[in-house]
């Protein structure tokens, strides 16, 4: 008996193929903020590599 559940994820098409770029304001880059900043830079590089809008211009 297979009881494994199938992973299902629903995402709005606007998030997958955005028509407008997004901008992010990060206030404070202390302990938590510096981790968030690093993650935002990684997300930005991934978006550029995928040909999507970048977070930073």
Protein Blocks (a to p, Z undefined) as FASTA:
>chain_A
ZZbdcddddddfklmmccbdcddddehjafklmmmmmmmmmmmmmmmmnopacfbZZ
